Amino acid sequence: MYTDYFGFREKPFSITPDPRFFYTNPRYQEAYASLLYGIHERRGFIVLTGEIGTGKTTLLRRLMENMEPHIRFVFFYNTTLAFEEILDFICQELGLPIKEAGRLQKIQALNQFLIDQLARGDTVVLLIDEAQNLGEEVLENLRLLSNLETSTEKLLQIVMVGQPELEIKLNRYELRQLKQRIAIQCRLERLDDEEVGPFIHYRLSAVGYKRQQLFTPDAIREIAHYSKGFPRLINILSDNALLIAYATSQKKITTE
């Protein structure tokens, strides 16, 4: 609606996890580098946590888009399902012939597939978003899946991404065996107040906006205050501000 009015190629503050709009700062870059390292070095279990709206899914999308062709991803986010359903999904995504097969046959087929991939120099990564919703039984079975290995290599890399509740769940006594399997754990934090302006300007430049100070410094401070530094809330506030400016024929986003 307002894209032509402001001279954008597209909306700059969409809340979809588009990796083109991924804003990096040292902490985000550290988390991204940790995921890369864990996958490339076949470390097995990797955990990434962060509050709602900190950009976890966008980070995963960036990871999948930028990885080398020999790394194959299975992306899963419906974490309310039983392990059997998750196992079916993994096998189907990898094209394994598991129709009418039992659990043991499915795991055997998956194991052989992973061995074949390793022999070719390929890596298979299971990305699980919203992992805080996984039940204890599912988590325990994922631990057993991580037992698919050779004497020197983990065959399946499992990246679990979720809200801080995932950390609490993994600290339960019943899941201590899984907790000990986690090779890398990192966390995304909200942006500091001084990072909100660069975040906004980065997204504006990504849609082709070349002029200066569409958002006044005072307006950016207000957005930082009300968003608490959460990227999703920054996007929502900025998008609504642009809509109001368009509706009232304003060319700048002011505090008012």
MARTI-856448 format. One line per 4 residues: number of its first residue (from 0); their letters; for each residue z negated, x negated, y of N, C-alpha, C. Coordinates in nm, 3 decimals, always signed. Each point is the difference from the previous one (the first is absolute). Layout:
NUM) A) Z X Y Z X Y Z X Y  ...
This chain:
0) MYTD) +0.000 -0.082 -0.121 +0.000 +0.082 +0.121 +0.000 -0.086 +0.126  -0.086 -0.101 +0.004 -0.012 -0.082 +0.121 +0.072 -0.134 -0.011  +0.067 -0.027 -0.111 +0.059 -0.132 -0.020 +0.107 -0.032 +0.103  +0.091 +0.093 +0.027 +0.104 -0.022 +0.100 -0.060 -0.015 +0.139
4) YFGF) -0.102 +0.078 +0.029 -0.064 -0.001 +0.132 -0.054 -0.138 +0.034  -0.061 -0.067 -0.098 -0.058 -0.133 +0.024 +0.093 -0.114 -0.040  +0.112 +0.032 -0.062 +0.095 -0.104 -0.040 -0.035 -0.069 -0.130  -0.063 +0.072 -0.093 -0.033 -0.055 -0.131 +0.115 +0.027 -0.098
8) REKP) +0.015 -0.089 -0.097 +0.094 +0.027 -0.110 -0.057 +0.104 -0.096  -0.132 -0.001 -0.013 -0.070 +0.094 -0.087 -0.145 +0.006 +0.048  -0.079 +0.086 -0.062 -0.139 +0.012 +0.041 -0.077 -0.128 -0.033  -0.073 -0.056 +0.096 -0.071 -0.126 -0.025 -0.135 +0.016 -0.070
12) FSIT) -0.054 +0.122 -0.001 -0.137 +0.015 -0.048 -0.012 +0.099 -0.117  +0.099 -0.005 -0.087 -0.008 +0.080 -0.122 -0.115 -0.051 -0.087  -0.064 +0.091 -0.073 -0.113 -0.041 -0.085 +0.043 -0.023 -0.144  +0.131 +0.001 -0.027 +0.047 -0.034 -0.134 -0.011 -0.152 -0.019
16) PDPR) -0.020 -0.045 -0.124 -0.024 -0.145 -0.025 +0.129 -0.081 -0.001  +0.067 -0.007 +0.114 +0.127 -0.071 +0.011 -0.028 -0.149 +0.023  +0.041 -0.088 -0.093 -0.032 -0.143 +0.016 +0.066 -0.065 +0.121  +0.103 +0.062 +0.058 +0.061 -0.057 +0.121 -0.097 -0.003 +0.116
20) FFYT) -0.099 +0.087 -0.004 -0.096 +0.010 +0.110 -0.132 -0.070 -0.031  +0.001 -0.082 -0.104 -0.125 -0.065 -0.039 -0.039 -0.105 +0.104  -0.114 +0.020 +0.062 -0.051 -0.091 +0.103 -0.094 -0.101 -0.067  +0.028 -0.126 +0.022 -0.083 -0.102 -0.064 -0.093 -0.067 +0.101
24) NPRY) -0.121 -0.020 -0.044 -0.094 -0.086 +0.070 -0.057 -0.094 -0.106  -0.083 -0.097 +0.036 -0.047 -0.096 -0.100 -0.066 +0.063 -0.122  -0.077 +0.107 +0.020 -0.069 +0.062 -0.114 +0.098 +0.073 -0.092  +0.096 +0.069 +0.061 +0.101 +0.069 -0.082 +0.086 -0.102 -0.073
28) QEAY) +0.034 -0.109 +0.068 +0.081 -0.103 -0.063 -0.075 -0.066 -0.115  -0.130 -0.016 +0.015 -0.082 -0.057 -0.108 +0.001 +0.091 -0.122  -0.015 +0.131 +0.024 +0.002 +0.095 -0.111 +0.136 -0.001 -0.070  +0.106 -0.003 +0.079 +0.135 -0.003 -0.056 +0.022 -0.128 -0.081
32) ASLL) -0.044 -0.111 +0.054 +0.014 -0.128 -0.070 -0.080 +0.000 -0.130  -0.116 +0.066 -0.001 -0.082 +0.007 -0.121 +0.072 +0.078 -0.109  +0.067 +0.111 +0.038 +0.076 +0.078 -0.098 +0.116 -0.083 -0.055  +0.071 -0.069 +0.089 +0.111 -0.084 -0.045 -0.047 -0.107 -0.099
36) YGIH) -0.109 -0.065 +0.036 -0.053 -0.106 -0.086 -0.039 +0.056 -0.137  -0.072 +0.112 +0.000 -0.047 +0.057 -0.125 +0.113 +0.040 -0.093  +0.108 +0.052 +0.058 +0.115 +0.041 -0.081 +0.078 -0.120 -0.049  +0.031 -0.092 +0.090 +0.078 -0.118 -0.039 -0.071 -0.086 -0.104
40) ERRG) -0.131 -0.009 +0.013 -0.078 -0.085 -0.092 -0.049 +0.077 -0.122  +0.039 +0.127 -0.013 -0.037 +0.082 -0.116 -0.151 +0.002 -0.022  -0.073 +0.039 +0.103 -0.145 -0.002 -0.008 -0.060 +0.122 -0.067  +0.082 +0.101 -0.032 -0.052 +0.117 -0.070 -0.043 +0.110 +0.094
44) FIVL) -0.131 +0.018 +0.019 -0.053 +0.107 +0.084 -0.016 -0.045 +0.145  +0.053 +0.081 +0.092 -0.013 -0.024 +0.144 -0.046 +0.130 +0.063  -0.093 -0.007 +0.093 -0.053 +0.119 +0.066 +0.012 -0.016 +0.152  +0.056 +0.103 +0.063 +0.009 +0.006 +0.147 -0.066 +0.129 +0.045
48) TGEI) -0.096 -0.010 +0.092 -0.067 +0.119 +0.051 +0.011 +0.006 +0.152  -0.024 +0.117 +0.054 +0.002 +0.020 +0.144 -0.026 +0.146 +0.031  -0.053 +0.025 +0.117 -0.028 +0.138 +0.041 +0.130 +0.079 +0.010  -0.014 +0.133 +0.006 +0.115 +0.089 +0.019 +0.072 -0.039 +0.129
52) GTGK) +0.132 -0.014 -0.009 +0.079 -0.025 +0.120 +0.011 -0.144 +0.044  -0.040 -0.095 -0.085 +0.009 -0.140 +0.040 +0.133 -0.065 -0.038  +0.086 +0.073 -0.071 +0.133 -0.053 -0.029 +0.018 -0.055 -0.140  -0.082 +0.045 -0.096 +0.007 -0.054 -0.136 +0.134 +0.034 -0.066
56) TTLL) +0.042 +0.125 +0.011 +0.126 +0.040 -0.065 +0.119 -0.067 +0.065  -0.004 -0.016 +0.133 +0.108 -0.071 +0.069 +0.009 -0.144 -0.047  -0.115 -0.062 -0.024 -0.003 -0.137 -0.052 +0.065 -0.006 -0.139  -0.028 +0.099 -0.084 +0.061 +0.004 -0.132 +0.151 +0.017 +0.010
60) RRLM) +0.045 +0.086 +0.091 +0.144 +0.021 +0.016 +0.067 -0.129 +0.047  -0.066 -0.071 +0.089 +0.055 -0.129 +0.045 +0.009 -0.098 -0.116  -0.104 -0.001 -0.083 -0.004 -0.088 -0.115 +0.118 +0.029 -0.093  +0.022 +0.127 -0.031 +0.107 +0.037 -0.092 +0.137 -0.032 +0.059
64) ENME) +0.014 +0.018 +0.130 +0.130 -0.022 +0.064 +0.036 -0.148 +0.009  -0.101 -0.086 +0.016 +0.027 -0.142 +0.025 -0.009 -0.089 -0.122  -0.044 +0.053 -0.112 -0.016 -0.082 -0.119 +0.136 -0.039 -0.060  -0.002 -0.107 -0.076 +0.121 -0.050 -0.065 +0.048 +0.098 -0.107
68) PHIR) +0.131 -0.001 -0.032 +0.056 +0.095 -0.097 -0.061 -0.011 -0.139  -0.054 -0.116 -0.036 -0.054 -0.016 -0.136 -0.139 +0.061 -0.015  -0.054 +0.056 +0.109 -0.130 +0.067 -0.007 +0.024 +0.152 +0.002  -0.043 +0.065 -0.105 +0.025 +0.143 -0.018 -0.129 +0.078 +0.023
72) FVFF) +0.008 +0.104 +0.082 -0.119 +0.078 +0.035 +0.002 +0.137 -0.066  -0.117 +0.043 -0.043 -0.024 +0.139 -0.035 -0.104 +0.050 +0.099  +0.040 +0.091 +0.089 -0.088 +0.049 +0.107 -0.057 +0.135 -0.040  -0.132 +0.010 +0.000 -0.067 +0.120 -0.047 -0.106 +0.042 +0.101
76) YNTT) -0.002 +0.129 +0.034 -0.099 +0.047 +0.098 -0.071 +0.128 -0.041  +0.044 +0.065 -0.107 -0.065 +0.124 -0.046 -0.117 -0.038 -0.091  -0.110 -0.037 +0.062 -0.110 -0.062 -0.075 -0.101 +0.101 -0.054  +0.036 +0.128 -0.003 -0.089 +0.100 -0.061 +0.039 +0.027 -0.145
80) LAFE) +0.104 -0.067 -0.050 +0.048 +0.023 -0.136 -0.083 -0.079 -0.102  +0.012 +0.041 -0.125 -0.065 -0.071 -0.109 +0.077 -0.128 -0.032  -0.067 -0.091 -0.072 +0.065 -0.127 -0.032 +0.127 +0.021 -0.081  -0.001 +0.095 -0.093 +0.118 +0.025 -0.083 +0.120 +0.036 +0.086
84) EILD) -0.023 +0.079 +0.104 +0.109 +0.038 +0.090 +0.047 -0.120 +0.083  -0.093 -0.082 +0.041 +0.036 -0.121 +0.075 +0.081 -0.095 -0.089  -0.042 -0.015 -0.125 +0.072 -0.085 -0.094 +0.142 +0.052 -0.021  +0.015 +0.132 -0.013 +0.133 +0.059 -0.014 +0.086 -0.032 +0.122
88) FICQ) -0.060 +0.011 +0.119 +0.074 -0.027 +0.123 +0.048 -0.144 +0.005  -0.088 -0.094 -0.036 +0.038 -0.142 +0.000 +0.117 -0.024 -0.093  -0.010 +0.052 -0.122 +0.106 -0.021 -0.098 +0.131 +0.063 +0.045  -0.008 +0.119 +0.058 +0.122 +0.067 +0.046 +0.064 -0.077 +0.115
92) ELGL) -0.081 -0.050 +0.092 +0.053 -0.076 +0.112 +0.069 -0.129 -0.045  -0.048 -0.055 -0.110 +0.058 -0.124 -0.053 +0.112 +0.027 -0.100  +0.027 +0.128 -0.025 +0.110 +0.036 -0.088 -0.029 -0.022 -0.147  -0.126 +0.009 -0.041 -0.036 -0.025 -0.139 +0.016 +0.128 -0.084
96) PIKE) +0.051 -0.012 -0.122 +0.020 +0.117 -0.086 -0.131 +0.043 -0.066  -0.079 +0.083 +0.067 -0.133 +0.033 -0.051 -0.013 +0.148 -0.036  +0.111 +0.074 -0.003 -0.007 +0.142 -0.031 -0.058 +0.020 -0.140  -0.101 +0.089 -0.009 -0.068 +0.032 -0.126 -0.086 -0.116 -0.052
100) AGRL) -0.012 -0.108 +0.075 -0.082 -0.112 -0.046 -0.147 +0.025 +0.033  -0.089 -0.057 -0.082 -0.142 +0.007 +0.028 -0.043 -0.110 +0.097  -0.128 +0.000 +0.036 -0.048 -0.099 +0.097 +0.024 -0.143 -0.049  -0.031 -0.027 -0.125 +0.015 -0.135 -0.052 +0.145 -0.045 +0.008
104) QKIQ) +0.093 +0.088 -0.037 +0.142 -0.034 +0.003 +0.047 -0.025 +0.144  -0.052 +0.079 +0.093 +0.036 -0.019 +0.141 -0.046 -0.136 +0.051  -0.124 -0.035 -0.033 -0.053 -0.129 +0.045 +0.074 -0.115 -0.067  +0.035 +0.017 -0.127 +0.077 -0.104 -0.069 +0.139 -0.017 +0.063
108) ALNQ) +0.063 +0.112 +0.034 +0.132 -0.007 +0.064 -0.011 -0.066 +0.138  -0.106 +0.034 +0.073 -0.021 -0.060 +0.132 -0.025 -0.150 -0.014  -0.082 -0.038 -0.098 -0.031 -0.141 -0.023 +0.126 -0.080 -0.031  +0.086 +0.054 -0.086 +0.123 -0.071 -0.034 +0.093 -0.011 +0.120
112) FLID) +0.006 +0.107 +0.079 +0.082 -0.003 +0.121 -0.048 -0.109 +0.095  -0.131 -0.009 +0.018 -0.057 -0.100 +0.091 +0.023 -0.142 -0.051  -0.007 -0.018 -0.131 +0.028 -0.132 -0.057 +0.146 -0.038 +0.026  +0.090 +0.097 -0.018 +0.142 -0.026 +0.026 +0.024 -0.034 +0.147
116) QLAR) -0.071 +0.071 +0.089 +0.015 -0.028 +0.143 -0.049 -0.140 +0.034  -0.111 -0.039 -0.059 -0.054 -0.134 +0.024 +0.098 -0.107 -0.046  +0.062 +0.023 -0.115 +0.096 -0.097 -0.053 +0.119 -0.017 +0.094  +0.033 +0.104 +0.075 +0.111 -0.005 +0.096 -0.045 -0.053 +0.136
120) GDTV) -0.130 -0.024 +0.015 -0.051 -0.045 +0.129 -0.028 +0.114 +0.097  -0.006 +0.122 -0.051 -0.025 +0.117 +0.084 -0.147 +0.040 -0.005  -0.044 +0.073 +0.101 -0.139 +0.044 +0.011 -0.003 +0.151 +0.022  -0.091 +0.068 -0.068 -0.019 +0.144 +0.017 -0.134 +0.023 +0.068
124) VLLI) +0.004 +0.081 +0.106 -0.120 +0.027 +0.080 -0.025 +0.150 +0.004  -0.120 +0.040 -0.036 -0.043 +0.140 +0.014 -0.078 +0.013 +0.130  +0.055 +0.075 +0.095 -0.067 +0.026 +0.127 -0.063 +0.139 -0.006  -0.130 +0.006 +0.019 -0.072 +0.128 -0.006 -0.060 +0.028 +0.137
128) DEAQ) +0.057 +0.097 +0.071 -0.053 +0.042 +0.129 -0.103 +0.110 -0.021  -0.090 +0.017 +0.097 -0.108 +0.099 -0.008 -0.085 -0.023 -0.126  -0.025 -0.126 -0.031 -0.069 -0.034 -0.124 -0.147 +0.042 +0.000  -0.054 +0.037 +0.115 -0.140 +0.045 +0.003 -0.018 +0.130 -0.079
132) NLGE) +0.109 +0.071 -0.028 -0.008 +0.126 -0.074 +0.006 -0.018 -0.151  +0.024 -0.121 -0.047 +0.009 -0.022 -0.144 -0.136 +0.023 -0.067  +0.003 +0.069 -0.112 -0.123 +0.022 -0.076 -0.041 -0.125 -0.076  -0.127 -0.004 -0.042 -0.051 -0.118 -0.071 +0.076 -0.025 -0.128
136) EVLE) +0.037 +0.107 -0.073 +0.074 -0.018 -0.124 +0.137 -0.063 +0.027  +0.065 +0.045 +0.107 +0.130 -0.057 +0.035 -0.015 -0.146 +0.037  -0.100 -0.033 +0.080 -0.023 -0.138 +0.040 -0.028 -0.089 -0.120  -0.077 +0.050 -0.094 -0.029 -0.078 -0.121 +0.126 -0.024 -0.081
140) NLRL) +0.086 +0.100 -0.009 +0.125 -0.016 -0.075 +0.097 -0.094 +0.072  -0.003 +0.001 +0.133 +0.081 -0.097 +0.074 -0.050 -0.142 -0.029  -0.130 -0.015 -0.014 -0.054 -0.131 -0.037 +0.057 -0.044 -0.135  +0.007 +0.094 -0.094 +0.055 -0.033 -0.130 +0.149 -0.035 +0.009
144) LSNL) +0.072 +0.066 +0.092 +0.140 -0.036 +0.020 +0.014 -0.143 +0.050  -0.100 -0.043 +0.077 +0.006 -0.138 +0.052 -0.017 -0.102 -0.111  -0.038 +0.046 -0.120 -0.010 -0.091 -0.115 +0.138 -0.038 -0.055  +0.104 +0.067 +0.052 +0.135 -0.038 -0.042 +0.031 -0.135 +0.064
148) ETST) -0.003 -0.105 -0.082 +0.013 -0.135 +0.054 +0.044 -0.096 -0.109  +0.050 -0.113 +0.041 +0.023 -0.111 -0.092 -0.121 -0.093 +0.012  +0.006 -0.114 -0.064 -0.111 -0.095 +0.009 -0.012 -0.061 +0.140  +0.107 +0.013 +0.080 -0.001 -0.064 +0.132 +0.033 +0.095 +0.116
152) EKLL) +0.054 +0.120 -0.029 +0.050 +0.086 +0.107 -0.049 +0.144 -0.015  -0.033 +0.064 +0.113 -0.020 +0.144 +0.002 +0.137 +0.067 +0.005  +0.025 +0.092 -0.093 +0.133 +0.061 -0.007 +0.020 +0.108 +0.105  -0.106 +0.072 +0.034 +0.009 +0.110 +0.096 -0.092 -0.027 +0.118
156) QIVM) +0.058 +0.002 +0.120 -0.080 -0.018 +0.121 -0.038 +0.140 +0.052  -0.127 +0.024 +0.021 -0.049 +0.132 +0.041 -0.063 -0.013 +0.138  +0.060 +0.067 +0.098 -0.052 +0.001 +0.137 -0.057 +0.138 +0.029  -0.129 +0.007 +0.021 -0.067 +0.127 +0.032 -0.032 +0.002 +0.148
160) VGQP) +0.042 +0.106 +0.067 -0.017 +0.014 +0.144 -0.074 +0.130 +0.028  -0.104 -0.008 +0.082 -0.075 +0.122 +0.026 -0.096 -0.014 +0.117  -0.070 +0.107 +0.024 -0.101 +0.006 +0.106 -0.125 -0.075 -0.044  -0.095 -0.024 +0.091 -0.120 -0.077 -0.037 -0.078 +0.060 -0.117
164) ELEI) +0.019 +0.129 -0.027 -0.065 +0.060 -0.116 +0.039 -0.070 -0.130  +0.119 -0.060 -0.002 +0.043 -0.075 -0.118 -0.093 -0.118 -0.025  -0.041 -0.069 +0.106 -0.093 -0.113 -0.015 -0.132 +0.047 -0.060  -0.047 +0.116 +0.049 -0.126 +0.055 -0.052 +0.013 +0.032 -0.148
168) KLNR) +0.113 +0.061 -0.036 +0.022 +0.037 -0.140 +0.005 -0.123 -0.089  +0.067 -0.105 +0.046 +0.014 -0.120 -0.081 -0.131 -0.075 -0.016  -0.097 +0.030 +0.086 -0.131 -0.065 -0.011 -0.093 +0.070 -0.098  +0.046 +0.111 -0.060 -0.084 +0.069 -0.097 -0.021 -0.086 -0.125
172) YELR) -0.118 +0.013 -0.057 -0.035 -0.079 -0.119 +0.098 +0.026 -0.113  +0.043 +0.126 -0.015 +0.090 +0.036 -0.110 +0.136 -0.069 +0.011  +0.037 -0.045 +0.121 +0.130 -0.062 +0.020 -0.010 -0.151 +0.023  -0.110 -0.059 -0.045 -0.022 -0.142 +0.026 +0.106 -0.088 -0.067
176) QLKQ) +0.052 +0.045 -0.115 +0.104 -0.081 -0.066 +0.128 -0.002 +0.082  +0.032 +0.115 +0.059 +0.118 +0.006 +0.087 -0.022 -0.084 +0.124  -0.118 +0.011 +0.060 -0.030 -0.075 +0.122 +0.019 -0.151 -0.023  -0.037 -0.047 -0.117 +0.014 -0.143 -0.028 +0.145 -0.043 -0.018
180) RIAI) +0.089 +0.098 -0.024 +0.143 -0.031 -0.018 +0.074 -0.013 +0.134  -0.061 +0.046 +0.108 +0.069 +0.000 +0.130 +0.010 -0.143 +0.051  +0.124 -0.049 +0.007 +0.021 -0.140 +0.041 +0.004 -0.014 +0.151  +0.051 +0.102 +0.070 +0.015 -0.007 +0.146 -0.044 +0.134 +0.058
184) QCRL) -0.082 -0.005 +0.104 -0.043 +0.121 +0.069 +0.010 -0.023 +0.150  +0.068 +0.090 +0.070 +0.016 -0.014 +0.144 -0.016 +0.137 +0.066  -0.014 +0.000 +0.132 -0.027 +0.125 +0.071 +0.074 +0.002 +0.133  +0.053 +0.117 +0.034 +0.061 +0.022 +0.131 -0.103 +0.063 +0.093
188) ERLD) -0.012 -0.056 +0.119 -0.091 +0.053 +0.101 +0.080 +0.067 +0.112  -0.067 +0.081 +0.079 +0.066 +0.062 +0.115 +0.033 -0.107 +0.103  +0.086 +0.035 +0.095 +0.039 -0.094 +0.105 -0.111 -0.013 +0.104  -0.015 -0.119 +0.053 -0.088 -0.018 +0.116 +0.062 +0.066 +0.122
192) DEEV) -0.083 +0.029 +0.101 +0.050 +0.069 +0.120 +0.115 -0.075 +0.065  -0.009 -0.134 +0.003 +0.104 -0.078 +0.067 +0.131 -0.005 -0.080  -0.003 +0.047 -0.125 +0.121 +0.002 -0.082 +0.076 +0.131 +0.012  -0.060 +0.102 +0.059 +0.065 +0.131 +0.007 +0.124 -0.005 +0.088
196) GPFI) -0.006 -0.069 +0.113 +0.116 -0.013 +0.087 +0.117 -0.068 -0.069  -0.021 -0.120 -0.060 +0.109 -0.064 -0.073 +0.055 +0.086 -0.114  -0.087 +0.077 -0.066 +0.045 +0.090 -0.107 +0.097 +0.105 +0.056  -0.037 +0.061 +0.111 +0.085 +0.101 +0.063 +0.131 -0.061 +0.046
200) HYRL) -0.006 -0.115 +0.065 +0.122 -0.065 +0.050 +0.091 -0.043 -0.115  -0.059 -0.043 -0.110 +0.080 -0.041 -0.116 +0.081 +0.118 -0.053  -0.064 +0.115 -0.011 +0.070 +0.117 -0.053 +0.106 +0.050 +0.098  -0.027 -0.011 +0.129 +0.101 +0.038 +0.099 +0.122 -0.091 -0.007
204) SAVG) -0.025 -0.130 -0.016 +0.112 -0.094 -0.008 +0.081 +0.023 -0.127  -0.066 +0.047 -0.106 +0.068 +0.023 -0.127 +0.101 +0.115 +0.009  -0.015 +0.087 +0.099 +0.096 +0.111 +0.017 +0.090 -0.024 +0.120  +0.001 -0.123 +0.049 +0.097 -0.036 +0.104 -0.044 +0.022 +0.143
208) YKRQ) -0.130 +0.022 +0.024 -0.046 +0.021 +0.137 -0.019 -0.135 +0.068  +0.069 -0.023 +0.110 +0.001 -0.131 +0.065 -0.079 -0.006 +0.129  -0.028 +0.115 +0.059 -0.068 -0.001 +0.129 -0.150 -0.031 -0.015  -0.065 -0.026 +0.112 -0.139 -0.041 -0.002 -0.094 +0.117 +0.030
212) QLFT) -0.117 -0.006 -0.056 -0.111 +0.088 +0.033 +0.035 +0.149 -0.005  +0.055 +0.043 -0.111 +0.011 +0.144 -0.023 -0.140 +0.060 -0.007  -0.091 -0.072 -0.066 -0.141 +0.037 -0.004 -0.075 -0.089 +0.099  -0.069 +0.060 +0.095 -0.075 -0.080 +0.096 -0.119 -0.066 -0.069
216) PDAI) -0.052 -0.111 +0.055 -0.116 -0.065 -0.062 -0.119 +0.093 -0.018  -0.025 +0.089 +0.099 -0.111 +0.094 -0.014 +0.024 +0.097 -0.115  +0.124 +0.044 -0.016 +0.032 +0.091 -0.110 -0.023 -0.068 -0.135  +0.038 -0.126 -0.009 -0.020 -0.074 -0.125 -0.149 -0.014 -0.031
220) REIA) -0.080 -0.022 +0.104 -0.145 -0.009 -0.022 -0.055 +0.133 -0.051  +0.053 +0.111 +0.052 -0.045 +0.130 -0.049 +0.039 +0.022 -0.146  +0.123 -0.041 -0.035 +0.044 +0.013 -0.138 -0.086 -0.086 -0.092  -0.032 -0.120 +0.044 -0.087 -0.088 -0.079 -0.136 +0.064 -0.021
224) HYSK) -0.052 +0.065 +0.105 -0.132 +0.063 -0.008 +0.000 +0.116 -0.099  +0.097 +0.088 +0.012 -0.001 +0.121 -0.082 +0.050 -0.024 -0.142  +0.080 -0.101 -0.020 +0.052 -0.028 -0.135 -0.094 -0.088 -0.081  -0.094 -0.067 +0.068 -0.090 -0.096 -0.066 +0.077 -0.113 -0.069
228) GFPR) +0.127 -0.019 +0.040 +0.078 -0.110 -0.055 +0.070 +0.031 -0.131  -0.001 +0.126 -0.046 +0.068 +0.036 -0.123 +0.147 +0.026 +0.030  +0.092 -0.076 -0.061 +0.142 +0.012 +0.032 +0.054 +0.142 -0.010  -0.042 +0.076 -0.101 +0.053 +0.137 -0.013 -0.039 +0.084 +0.120
232) LINI) -0.124 -0.014 +0.047 -0.044 +0.078 +0.116 +0.068 -0.048 +0.128  +0.025 -0.131 +0.011 +0.076 -0.051 +0.115 +0.137 +0.065 +0.003  +0.064 +0.010 -0.115 +0.132 +0.062 -0.007 -0.004 +0.147 +0.039  -0.099 +0.072 -0.049 -0.010 +0.143 +0.030 -0.024 +0.023 +0.149
236) LSDN) -0.093 -0.075 +0.059 -0.029 +0.013 +0.143 +0.121 -0.037 +0.085  +0.066 -0.108 -0.036 +0.115 -0.046 +0.079 +0.115 +0.099 -0.010  +0.023 +0.053 -0.119 +0.108 +0.097 -0.020 -0.025 +0.126 +0.083  -0.124 +0.048 -0.002 -0.031 +0.120 +0.078 +0.009 -0.026 +0.149
240) ALLI) -0.040 -0.121 +0.042 +0.010 -0.035 +0.142 +0.145 +0.000 +0.046  +0.090 -0.054 -0.082 +0.142 +0.000 +0.033 +0.056 +0.141 +0.007  -0.043 +0.085 -0.091 +0.046 +0.139 +0.000 -0.044 +0.073 +0.127  -0.125 -0.022 +0.041 -0.051 +0.063 +0.122 +0.073 -0.054 +0.123
244) AYAT) +0.024 -0.132 +0.002 +0.073 -0.059 +0.112 +0.141 +0.058 +0.011  +0.066 +0.015 -0.114 +0.134 +0.059 -0.002 -0.005 +0.144 +0.052  -0.099 +0.076 -0.047 -0.009 +0.142 +0.038 -0.030 +0.018 +0.148  -0.066 -0.101 +0.061 -0.037 +0.011 +0.141 +0.085 -0.091 +0.089
248) SQKK) +0.110 -0.053 -0.056 +0.096 -0.082 +0.074 -0.062 -0.126 +0.060  -0.090 -0.063 -0.077 -0.061 -0.126 +0.043 +0.070 -0.117 -0.070  +0.013 -0.111 +0.069 +0.067 -0.117 -0.057 -0.100 -0.108 -0.046  -0.127 +0.017 +0.031 -0.103 -0.094 -0.043 -0.114 +0.076 -0.066
252) ITTE) -0.065 -0.067 -0.096 -0.120 +0.057 -0.062 -0.120 -0.054 +0.076  -0.064 +0.087 +0.074 -0.115 -0.040 +0.082 -0.129 +0.047 -0.068  -0.113 -0.037 +0.057 -0.128 +0.044 -0.053 -0.009 +0.152 -0.001  +0.050 +0.062 +0.106 -0.007 +0.145 +0.009 +0.080 +0.066 -0.113
